[in-house]
Amino acid sequence: MRLCCSPERDYLIYMTSEVITPQTREGFRFHPKHHPIARGILIATAIVAVLVTAAYFAAVTWGISHQTLSLYDSTRQRPVEVEIAMRRDVEMRAHAGMITMPVVIINHGNTVRFTEYSFLTNFFAGRGYLAISIQHDLASDAPLVTKKGEPYVGREPIYERGMANILFAIHEVAKREPHANYKHLTLVGHSNGGDIAMYFAEKHPGMVADVITLDNLRVPLQGAFRILTFRSKDPEFVPDAGVVPPGGKDVTVVNTKYRHTDMSDRGPDGLKLSIEDTLSKFLNKDKNSELAPVNTDKIDVPPPPGAQAKKSAQ
């Protein structure tokens, strides 16, 4: 006796020497919920789907190389830590001279480490960028202070130091990764890092393609390049007057319901996914695309359920 499936009917038939009557045939009817073979097929299909999904996310994570460089700027007598991240296949093609990688510079917020933006590092590296994340602060540095009445409330020396860090990091990384475009940078920064990014873009506009800030507070968002800014809804971190424009052709303002300190790896996954989704649209569109007229300053990202954020001076 063996088992086969009738191509014309939706039931299984046991091939046997016995006569199969309509009554006995009904007992062999194929039903996914009851037949053990059907259940096995469904379970196997579900397992395969889970494994494929897991393999995809593993490839995204493990397919990206991360390297931390402990550099030293002898001119300023200052150590500068830098993390570089690349997709492994893109790295190999670049080293073979087949492609030139776009470059993104990621700048951390005050009291947040340069390694605490892995969701951004992996996002950009996954899209083929050479992602460079710079540690701007040292333990020996004086804490940030606010001096009313001075330019950028007294933070300009911090921004100048950050700009010098970026130029130094580019120079050093270019020695190791020459097949990358260091002349048209994408600058990303959270809070104080966003101000450093905007300050750099203001002083070196010819080197900048795009600026993306996560709730910067001091340096106005303006320039002859595309700007995307994510804004928190946090009464403790309010931008200075004139920093955030109403939005326009080259400035995209995305208002969220999250807190200022959520915009790093410390924040909820929902916010990170929303940021990545908006970044994808921003990076994919050009000025003539159908996405350009979208009024993104009306976007509201749902708040995290019961998320707690540390209150640190950014």
N, C-alpha and C positions, 0 to 999 in steps of 0.2 A: 504494500500500500504506500502511495506517495502523495504529496500535496502539490496542487497546482492551482493557478488562478484562471478562471474563465475570462477571456478578453471581451466577451459580449455582455457578461453580467457582472454585478458587483458582489459576487460571493466566491468563496473558496470551495473547491471540490476535492475530496479524497478519492484518488483513483484506486479502485478496488474491484474485486470480482463480484462484489455485492451489487444488487440493483439499487440505484438511488431514486427514490420516489420523491414527488413534490413535498411530501411531509418531512422526510428526512433531510432533503436538500435545504429546507428552511433553517435547520439547525446549524448549517455551516455558513450562514450568511455573514459576510465580512462587515464588522462594525468596529471602528477605531477605538471606541470606548471600552469594548468588552473582549475583543480578540487579543490574546497575548502577543501574537506576531505584530499586530497593528500597534499595540502599546509600545512594543520594543522599537518599532520604526520611529514612532513619535518621540520617544525618549532619546534615541540616537540622534535624530535631527536636532533636537533641542541642545544636546551636548555639543554637537558640531558647531551650532550657532554661537554658543558660549565660547568655545575654543577659538573660533575665528575672531570674535570680538576681542577676546583677551590677547590674541596674537597681534591684532592691529594696534592696541594700546601699548603692548610691549615693544612693538617695532618703533612706535613714535618715541617712547622713552629711551629704550636701549639702543635705538638707531642714532642717537645723538651723543657725540663725544663732548665731554666737559674737561677743561684743563685750567687749573689755577696757576697764575704766574706771579711770583713774588719779585717785583721789579724795584729798581732804585734809581731815582732821578738825582744824579750827582750834582747837577746845576743848582737844584733847590735843596739838596741834602734831605730828600724826603722819600720814604718807601711808599710804593703804590702797588697794591694788590689788584690783580685783574683776572677775571674769569672769562675764558673764551669758549664758546659752544658752537658746534657745527653738526649738521647732519652728515653721517659718515660717508654716504654715497656721494653727496655734494662735495665733501672735502676731497675725496679721491679724484673726482673729475676736475676740481680746481687745481689740485697738485699736478695733474696730467696736462694742465694748460688748456683744458677743453672749455672752461667757463670762468667767468669773473663773478665772485660772490658780492651781493649787496651787503652793506655793513649797517648794523644798528648799535648804538651806544646806549646802555641802560644805566641810569643814575639813581641811586637809592635816596630815600628820605632820611631826615635826621633821626638818629638812634636806631635806624634799621640797617642791617648788614647788606652788603652788595650781593650776597648769596640768597637773600630772601625774596627774590623775584623770579624764581625758577619757572613759574607759570608763563611769564613773559619771555624768558630766555628760551625755553623749549618751544614756545609758540613761534618765535621768529626763526630759530634754528630749523624747526620743522618745515618752514616755508623756504628754506634755502639760504637764509641770511647767515653771515658771520656775526654772531652776537657777542658783544664785548660789554661786560659788566664791571664797573670800576668802584673800588672802595675809596671814597673821598675823605672820610674822617679817620683820624687816628685817636687812640686813647689819650694821647698827650695834647690834643687840640683843646683850645678853650671852648666852653659850651656856647651855643648860639645865644645871642642877646638881641633884644629889640631896642633900637635907638630912634625914637620918633623925631622927625624933622630931617633925618639924613636920607640920602638916596637908598631905596630898598630897605628902609628902616635899619640901616647900618650893616646890611648883609653883603654889600658889594665885594669886600675883600674875600668872603667865602666863595662867591661866584667866580672871582678871578682865579682863585686857587683851583676850583673845579674845572675851569676852562683850561688851565695849565695841565691838570691831570689828564684831561681828554686828549689834548695835543700830544702829550708824552706817551700815553697809552697807544694812540694811533701809530706813532713813530716806531714804537717797540714791537707791536703786534705785526706791523707791515713787514718787518724783517723775517718773521716766522711764517706769515701768510701773505705772500706778495700778490696772489691772484684774487684780490678783492678790491672793490671800488671805494677808496677812502676819500674821494672827492665829492661824493653826493651822499651824505650821511642821513640816516634816520635817527633822530635823537628822541629818547624816551626818558621820562623822569617822574618820580613821585615826590610831591611836596617840595622840599628844598632841592631835590634832584631835578624836579621839573623847572624850577627857577634857574638852576645851573644850565639846563638844556636850552631854555629860552635865551639866557644871557649869552651863551656860546653862539647861538643862531644869530643873535643881534650883532655880535662882533665879527662873525665869520659867515655871513649869509651865502656866500658863493660855495661853501662846503656843505650846505644843508638842502636836503630834498623835502623832508617832512619833520615836524615836531609833534610829539605826542606827550601830553602832560597828564598826570594823575593828581589833580587838586593842588596845583602850585598856587602860591598865595601872593607873591611879591612882584614878579617881572611880568609886564603886560604882554598879552598874547597878540603879537602883531609881527608882520614881516612878509617878504615876497616869497613865501613858501607855504605849503599846506600845513594847517595846524588842526589837531584833534585834541580836545581836552575833556576829561571826565571830571565832573564836579560832585563833591559829596554834599550831603545835607546834614551838616554838623555845625551847631551854633558855636562850638569852641574854636573852629578853624574857618574864619571868614576871610576871603581874599581882600586885599587892599583895593581901594577905589580905582577903577580903570584897568584892572588886571584882566577881567573877563569881559570880552565884547558881547554884544547881543547875538553874534553869529553872522555869517556872511558867506561869500563865495569861497574864501580860502580858510575860514575858521569854522570848525564844527564843534558845537558845544553839546555835550551829553550830560544831562542832569540825572543823578542817581539818588536813591534814598538811603545810601550807605554812609558810614562814618569815614572820616578822613584816614584813620589808622587801619581801615579795612583793606586798603588798596595795595596789598602786598601778599606774600604767601600766608600771612597771619589771618587774612580775611576769609570769608565763606566762599565755598566753591561756586555758589550761584553767581556771585559778583565776578569771579574770575572768568567763568564761561561767558557771561554777558560782555565783558571787556574783550575777550578773544573774538566773539562773534562780530562785534562792532569794528574791531581792528581788521578783520578779514574783509569786511565791506569797504572800509576806508582805504586799505591798501590795494584793493582790486579795482576801485573806480578811478576814472580820470575826469578831468573837468568837463568833458563832453558826454559823459555817460548818463544813462537814464537815472542813475542813483543820485546825481548831483543835486537835483531840486529837493530831495527829501529834507524835511524840517526836523533834523535830529535833536535840536534843543528841546523838543517836546517829549523825548523819550524818557520814560520813568522805569528804572530797574527795580523790581520788587525787593523789599528789605529782607535781610536774613532772619529766620525764625529764632529769636532768643539769642542772637549772636552777641558776644561780649568782646569789646575791643579795649586794648590798653590805651590809657590816656597819656601819651608821651608827646612832648613838644616837637612838632614836625617843622 
